[in-house]
Amino acid sequence: MKGAVVLSGLLVTILLATLLTMAVLDLADGDRARSVAAARFGGEGTADDAMIAVVRAELGLDRPFLARYADWAGAAVTGDLGQSFVTKEPVAQILTRAFAVTAPMALAAFVLGMALAIPLGVLAAVRPGGVIDRGTVALASLGAAAPPFWLGLALIGLFAVQWQILPAYGAGTVAHLVLPAVTLAVWVMASHTRLIRSFMREALAAPHLDALRLRGVSEFRILTRHVARPVAGAMAPLLTLDLVGLLEGAVVIEVVFARPGLGLTFVEALRARDMAVILGFVAFSVLLYAAANAAADVMSRRLDPRLREALHV
Amino acid sequence: MSDPILKVQSLSAQIGDTPVLQEADLIIRPGECVALVGPSGAGKTSLLRMALGLDRPARRVAGRRFLLGQDIDGLRPRALRMLRAGAVGFTPQNPAAGLDPLDRLSLVWLHTAQARGGDTGPAARAAALAAVGLPDCGDAFPHQWSRGMLQRFLIALTRLGDPALTVLDEPTSALDPVIAAQVMQQEAARAAALGTALLIVTHNAALAEGIATRVVRMEGGRVIGDRVARPGVARRALRCASCPDEPEDRVLDVSGLAVRRGASMALSDIALHVNEGEALVVLGESGAGKTTLLRALAGMVPFTAAQSRIAPCALVLQDPMAAICPAHDVVTAVSEPLLAQGMPRRKAFDQAAEATAEAGLPATLLSRLPHQLSLGQAQRVCIARALVARPRLVLLDEPLSALDPDAGAGIAALLGRLRARHRLALLIVTHDLGFARAIADRVAVLRAGRVVEQASADDFFAAPASDYGRALVNAGRRLGALEAAA
C-alpha cells in the first residue's frame, strides 16, 4: 500500500518533469525538424527543404503537442523510451552506455574527495583556529573558487601536454579516468571539508559530552562514537544527493575532457533538439534523485533513532 | 574531622580574559549535603565544572583542587578520568545534556555500571529505576521519555556504585513537587547513611534550606557566604484582596472540555472558570495534561466542549528563549500580535514600547535581539507580547521555571501588579508551590487528564481534599516551600 503510494508519486513526478521539458523545448525558437536534419546530415545549412519535410513527417513533428507527448508517455510507461531522432539508436542503450562512462569517474572523484575531506575536516574541527584549521579553510576556499573547467585545462596542460604522462581526452582506460576524476575530487574535497568541519564543531559543542567525560568515557571514544555518529547522520542525506549531482553535473568536465558520458550526451542532444534522448535523460534523472532520497531516508533512520518515528508520520 | 571528599582552595578561573571565579573556596565532607545558591551568572556552574576538572571553556589561573585527597592538577588525564568516574555522580540541569540522544538508556546504564563497579544485571537496573518511580528502560531511547523521567533516570544513574560525591545541578527543575521531594529526601538520606556527600546547585531557595545541611552562596564569581541551612523561609503574598465570583465577570467558563490524543483522551470532562482579575493556579504531576489544557484554551489544540466561553486571551510559553524568534528584536517581537491584526507598523511599535515598559523593561532594550537578553528579561518580553493586544486573560505555562529566584520574584511581582492594574485574569500552570501559594486565589488539581479538585487557595493549602492534593501540599511543607500546618 505504502509502496504503491510512493511509486505512483514517482510516476507523476516523472510525467510532470518530462511534460514540462517538452513544453519548454517546444516553446523555444527555431525549427526542430531543421535541427534534427542538420544533425543527421552533418552541419547547418546542408539539409534542403525536402529532407527537412521528410524528417518532420517521420518524427511526427507536424502533429499537435499533446498528441506527441501522449505517444511518448504511453510508450515510456511500458519501458520503451523510443529512439534517438538523430542516430535512431534506442534511447535506453544510449543512456546505459553514457552512464557506464560517467559512473566510474563520479565514483572515483567522490571516494577520492571524501578520503581527503574527512581527515581534513576532522583535524580542522578538533583544534579550531589552529594551523591545520586555517590551512584547511584556505585550501577548501581555493578548491571551491577554482572553476572546474579551468582546473581541468590546467591539469591537461601539465600532465598531458607538458609531461605527457596521462591522456588529455577520451575514455576507456583507467589512465583516461585520472585527470577528470581528480578535477572533480577537488570540488568534492572543497565543499565537504567545510561541511564536515562545521558539523564536527557543532557535535563537539554538544553539552552531553561533558556528562560522558564525568562518567569516565575516554576522549577517543567520545570522538569516534559520540561525535562521529551525529556528523555521519547530518552528512548522509547530503552525500547521497551529491553523488547523484556528480553523475548529472559532470557536464563541464565531460566537455573539457571529451568524455562521452551522461553530461556530454545530454548537451549534444539539446543542441540537436533530439527530444527522445532529452526526455529519456530527464526521466532517468528523476529516478536517480528519487533513489538517492530513499537511500538518504534509510540511512538517516539507521543513524538517528529520533527520525525513525518522525519520518513515519 | 573526617577528610573532605572535595576541597577547592582559592580557585580563580577565566574564560578568555574574563574572570569567572575569584578565589573561590569549597569544602564538602562525608555525610554532608551542600546547596550552592546564587543568581544566574554568579559562577555556580563554573565552580562546579572547575572543581571536577572540566577545564573548558574556563581555565584555572590560580588555586588548588582536591578530589578524595588527590590533587587533580597533578594527575594524568586518564587517572583523573578514572578517579572522577568512580567518585562522582553528576546530573546536569537539562536532562538532555546528560545523555547522548543516539544511545539507548540501557546501554548508558550498562557502561556506567561497568565504570563504577556496580551491578550490571537487568534486575538491579529495574529495582534502581523503580526506587525513583520509573519503569524499566528496556530498549528506550532518551527522546522516548519525558524530561522529568530522564532527570530521574540520571539521578538513579548517579547512585550506581555509590560514588563518594553526588552532584545535582538544578535537580527539581523538571520534576513535579511530589517526586522532587521524594527523590531529594532519598538523596539526603543516602548521603547521611553511606557517608557520601551531596552537592546541589539550585535556584530554589526552599529546596536549599529544606534539604541541605549547609548553604554556600555565590555572587560575581566569589563565594560570599557559607552557613548552616535555615528550613522554612517565609514567602511574600501577592494575592488580591477579594474577587467576587459572579457569572457575568467570568472571562473563562468551560465545561465538559475534552481533548483526544490518538485513541486515548489527553483531557476529559474539564470544568473550569476564571473571574475577571482572578488567578487560578493549575497544579498536577508531569503528564497530567496541564500544558495541553493551556494549548487547548489558547486555540492551538482542537477540543470538544459542552460549553466554552473564552474571552480574548494570550499564552505565555514555558521556555521564554524558545518563544521569541531569534532574528526579531524586542520591539518587533512584542508588536507581533498587533502586526498580525494588520495594525500599521509605527502605531504597533508605539504600543509595543508601552507594553514593554509596563513589563518593567527599559527602553534601551527595545532594539536588542533575544540572545542579548537574560532569561528574566526574555520572560518579560513574552509577558509584554501577551499584554500588547490587551487580552482579558493571560495563560502562563510554568512562568518561573526557567528563572533564578531573583528574576522569578520579579516576574511574580510583575504579574501581581498587572492583575491589580488591569483586572487581568491569570491562569497559571506551575510546579512551584511557593509561587502558587503566593499568587493563587483558587487552585485546580489536574490528574491524568481530569480535574480532581478545585478549591479556594486558602482551603486547598490548609486541607487539600484529593489524595494527590494532599501529597503535593505535604511535599511542599517538607521542601520548605509552604508553611507548616497550623
Interface residues (C-beta under 8 A of the other chain):
Chain A: P207 H208 D210 A211 L212 R213 L214 R215 G216 V217 S218 E219 H226 R229 P230 G233 L303 D304 P305 R306
Chain B: R49 L52 L54 P77 R78 R81 M82 R84 A85 G86 V88 F90 P92 N94 A96 A97 G98 L99 D100 P101 L102 D103 H111 T112 A115 F141 H143
